[in-house]
Amino acid sequence: MFPKQLPDFLLPAGSGASSRRGLSLRRTLAGAVLAFAALAGAAPASPAFAQAAGQNPAGGPVRVEAVEVELVARESAIVPGQALTLGLRIQHDPHWHTYWRNPGDSGLATRLELALPQGFAAGEFQWPAPRRLFIPPLANYGYEDEIVLPLPVSVPASIGAGTVRIAGKAMWLMCRDVCIPGEAEVSLTLPVERGAAMPPPSRHAALFDAAQVRLPGAVLTAPVSVDGDRMSIGLAEPLASAEFFPYREGLIGNAEPQPLFALAGGDGPARRLEIRLSAEGAQATDPAKLLQAAEGIVVSGDRVFELKPVAAAGVLAGGTEIARVAGAPAAAPGGTPGGAGGGLLAGLGSSTSGSAGQSTAGGGAVAAAAPAGSAGTGLRTMNLLVAALFAAIGGLILNLMPCVFPVIGLKVLGFARHGGAGDDAHTEAARRASRAGAFAFVSGVVVSFWVLAGLLLALRAAGQAAGWGFQLQSPVFVSAMALLFVAIALNFSGVWEFGVAMTRLGQYDPAARAAPAGAAAHGRGGATGGSPLPGSFGSGALAVLVATPCTAPFMGSALGFTLSATVLETLIVFTALGLGMALPYLLLGVFPAWLRWLPRPGRWMESFRQALAFPMYATAAWLAWVLGQQAGIDAVLALAIGAVLIGLAAWLYGRFVQQAAGGRDPVAARRRRTLAASLAVVSLAAGLLVAWPGDDARAPERADSGTGAAAPSPDPSADAAAWHPWSPEALAQARAAGRPVFVDFTAAWCVSCQVNKKLVLDRDTVVEAMRRAGMLRLKGDWTNRDPGITAELARHGRNGVPLYLVYLPGVEQPVVLPELLTNGIVLDALAGLDRKG
């Protein structure tokens, strides 16, 4: 009746106040992707990805984002030798939640690490029964409103008079439309009362009493049997309702209904609770491990029982259904399932629930679903096929964005070299080389988009709010990109060479013309033969890297689809995006005859290659400006010094290592090359060290930065020519006054945003039209990480910038403008004001 083997993720995991809960298989895989990406780019280690934190050295409540935490005690004093009950009080803002010991399909359990005085010893968290929080088709287990997580502390009898300070560090994951990891330093100081029989209760005693009611009481010995993907739990108590919460992750379908059956009298159980197993749980085959994994609690009204499962003598079946805990509700029409306004990462285990998301307590009561017009409408209004089509079109248009321009020239040179024109263009060897290079380029593009998608999924699974271009919110990543472009530009300028890799595809060598197609090429720096395929793959990866600051038409909707898509659907959309971007190069590589318009390979290739260095220098200068917006002028100076040192390293390497002639004394020449190489390595290391912005890099405050909820509300009479920080309060205040509002969600690193601003939004005709309409212009600046803006983007079905919203008086939903603006588009949107008037 039992399966024979249990998956590894169902093995026992430590629990309690100071131990980490075992992560589900989905988060384990996501963590592996995150670790790989961190090694590759180091972006998640930057301040842009730091979790929210707080402290109150004097003790008392600590406010962090949407949660207030406090270390409290049930007793008002410490009595030597008597047990003390501490607790972590958590007060959630409306519709926010934290997690139980088993978070369900996603999330992380709350933890508390205490620093206790000598002789004190803390037990484990005592977990009150949670609520089931639905994010269809998934469900999590957690807490809302106000809760206290008690833990017992033993007190030594030898403690002296005075006061005792207990400190600790609390860590949690708080979720609503977006998940934010939080941590806080908490402390509590209590007096010592020697000789007291029982200290009076503290002002938090009622919270502990409420938590006590929801703690497991009686232990029920429960026979368990498995039949296919159904697990039946026998209950001796004749309960009127029952809901099972497992201690182990991954065993059951957390969002599935749980019917309760009344069984006939006799020596057997009075009730049978039927649980649908997850796909992993249904494969479990080891009886002992299955029983261990089936441990948990059963909630029946106000009563909470702890299960002690034992193997049933046979298969439990039959009975009359008398109650049923509802499963996940159906998706709300026109929005995310259950109205979870932009719930992130449904397929990987999105640690979110919307403001109108459903939750059930032990009795299984279900709250009303969100209205169809609630926030988040449109996230799932397109299907996967349409999303993939939009992604492919967006990827195709992405080639025309200014971000990708330098790489376009790089590929043009590559095609010219591998059979674009000339007498050998129609030879079979040339065609093979051209096709191979094209497929290598496509592979580089698609694999890079996979890595980007994996990193996005992993960050969201870890509770980070991330969207398209998220890595450019990291000053470390921006600095690294700027230095990379400087190095590539110096390569294009001929200061140094890099074999036959991606930056050398455009180098012309007459000897290569005489060699058979696909043969090794030799550059100015000496023989550097090898396959051009790694260079084509690398140029594909580079194209994706430089494309992330841009958003093409159709991309916003396609990427917004991934907010509530499964892992597979997300990968399909990103694959379509990569294939769309690589399609022109794939066609040119497969059909080289289309390249006859290119001049014959010759010296022009070297000149064109050197000319391409200047867009690279310009890109590095732009990234330096972005860094200044993020981390201030000092970081820009450090980057400039680092670029000079890296330039010196490139010159030493190219002039004295790559181009050094042997001369009459080969030994002396080798020593000179060794010395030059050593100096180049030192200069390179010094440049990287100087340019590193550091974890404490912070942007200077700007009047129009827009910092989410912290932004002040503008004066209702504010001039339309000025930009004001976006915040929900500022928007609500303007709308309550009947004023039209234009919202620009932007970032300094977003090229499309800056182009739209210079060419459209700051044009006199547009500004004057907004002034005549009495419009308020709000800017939400996403240059640095801002969870509030991330959540607002998700609420409108987007995970990147730009996003332009026009709020008209008397109209509930805003007009969403396209990613690329024209004067006509904006003026047409403003014309809606005249029609309303």
Stockholm file with secondary structure:
# STOCKHOLM 1.0

chainA/1-837         MFPKQLPDFLLPAGSGASSRRGLSLRRTLAGAVLAFAALAGAAPASPAFAQAAGQNPAGGPVRVEAVEVELVARESAIVPGQALTLGLRIQHDPHWHTYWRNPGDSGLATRLELALPQGFAAGEFQWPAPRRLFIPPLANYGYEDEIVLPLPVSVPASIGAGTVRIAGKAMWLMCRDVCIPGEAEVSLTLPVERGAAMPPPSRHAALFDAAQVRLPGAVLTAPVSVDGDRMSIGLAEPLASAEFFPYREGLIGNAEPQPLFALAGGDGPARRLEIRLSAEGAQATDPAKLLQAAEGIVVSGDRVFELKPVAAAGVLAGGTEIARVAGAPAAAPGGTPGGAGGGLLAGLGSSTSGSAGQSTAGGGAVAAAAPAGSAGTGLRTMNLLVAALFAAIGGLILNLMPCVFPVIGLKVLGFARHGGAGDDAHTEAARRASRAGAFAFVSGVVVSFWVLAGLLLALRAAGQAAGWGFQLQSPVFVSAMALLFVAIALNFSGVWEFGVAMTRLGQYDPAARAAPAGAAAHGRGGATGGSPLPGSFGSGALAVLVATPCTAPFMGSALGFTLSATVLETLIVFTALGLGMALPYLLLGVFPAWLRWLPRPGRWMESFRQALAFPMYATAAWLAWVLGQQAGIDAVLALAIGAVLIGLAAWLYGRFVQQAAGGRDPVAARRRRTLAASLAVVSLAAGLLVAWPGDDARAPERADSGTGAAAPSPDPSADAAAWHPWSPEALAQARAAGRPVFVDFTAAWCVSCQVNKKLVLDRDTVVEAMRRAGMLRLKGDWTNRDPGITAELARHGRNGVPLYLVYLPGVEQPVVLPELLTNGIVLDALAGLDRKG
#=GR chainA/1-837 SS CCCSCCCGGGSCCCCSTTSCCCCCHHHHHHHHHHHHHHHHHCGGGSGGGCCEEEECTTCSCEEETTEEEEEEESBSSBCTTSCEEEEEEEEECTTCBEEEEEEESSCCCCEEEEECCTTCEECCCCCCCCEEEEETTEEEEEECSEEEEEEEEECCTTCCSEEEEEEEEEEEEEESSSEEEEEEEEEEEEEECTTCSSCCBCTTHHHHHHHHHTSCCSEEEEEEEEETTEEEEEESSCCSCCEEEESSTTSBCTTSCEEEEECCSSSSCSEEEEEEBCHHHHTCCCHHHHHHHTCEEEEETTEEEEEEEEECSSCCCCCEEEEEECCCCCBCTTSSBTTCTTCCCTTTTCCCCCTTCCEECTTCCCCCCCCTTSTTTTTTSSCHHHHHHHHHHHHHHHTTSGGGHHHHHHHHHHHIIIIISSTTTTSHHHHHHHHHHHHHHHHHHHHHHHHHHHHHHHHHHTTCCCCBTGGGGCHHHHHHHHHHHHHHHHHHTTSCCCTTSGGGTTCCCHHHHHSCTTSCCEETTEECCCCSHHHHHHHHHHHHHHHTTCCCTTHHHHHHHGGGCCHHHHHHHHHHHHHHHHHHHHHHHHCGGGGTTSCCSSHHHHHHHHHTHHHHHHHHHHHHHHHHHHHCHHHHHHHHHHHHHHHHHHHHIIIIIISCCCCSCHHHHHHHHHHHHHHHHHHHHHHHHHHCCCTTCCCCCCTTCCCGGGSCCCCTTCCTTSEEECCHHHHHHHHHTTCCEEEEEECTTCHHHHHHIIIIITSHHHHHHHHHTTCEEEEEECSSCCHHHHHHHHHTTCSBSCEEEEECTTCSSCEEECSSCCHHHHHHHHHHHHHHC
#=GC SS_cons         CCCSCCCGGGSCCCCSTTSCCCCCHHHHHHHHHHHHHHHHHCGGGSGGGCCEEEECTTCSCEEETTEEEEEEESBSSBCTTSCEEEEEEEEECTTCBEEEEEEESSCCCCEEEEECCTTCEECCCCCCCCEEEEETTEEEEEECSEEEEEEEEECCTTCCSEEEEEEEEEEEEEESSSEEEEEEEEEEEEEECTTCSSCCBCTTHHHHHHHHHTSCCSEEEEEEEEETTEEEEEESSCCSCCEEEESSTTSBCTTSCEEEEECCSSSSCSEEEEEEBCHHHHTCCCHHHHHHHTCEEEEETTEEEEEEEEECSSCCCCCEEEEEECCCCCBCTTSSBTTCTTCCCTTTTCCCCCTTCCEECTTCCCCCCCCTTSTTTTTTSSCHHHHHHHHHHHHHHHTTSGGGHHHHHHHHHHHIIIIISSTTTTSHHHHHHHHHHHHHHHHHHHHHHHHHHHHHHHHHHTTCCCCBTGGGGCHHHHHHHHHHHHHHHHHHTTSCCCTTSGGGTTCCCHHHHHSCTTSCCEETTEECCCCSHHHHHHHHHHHHHHHTTCCCTTHHHHHHHGGGCCHHHHHHHHHHHHHHHHHHHHHHHHCGGGGTTSCCSSHHHHHHHHHTHHHHHHHHHHHHHHHHHHHCHHHHHHHHHHHHHHHHHHHHIIIIIISCCCCSCHHHHHHHHHHHHHHHHHHHHHHHHHHCCCTTCCCCCCTTCCCGGGSCCCCTTCCTTSEEECCHHHHHHHHHTTCCEEEEEECTTCHHHHHHIIIIITSHHHHHHHHHTTCEEEEEECSSCCHHHHHHHHHTTCSBSCEEEEECTTCSSCEEECSSCCHHHHHHHHHHHHHHC
//
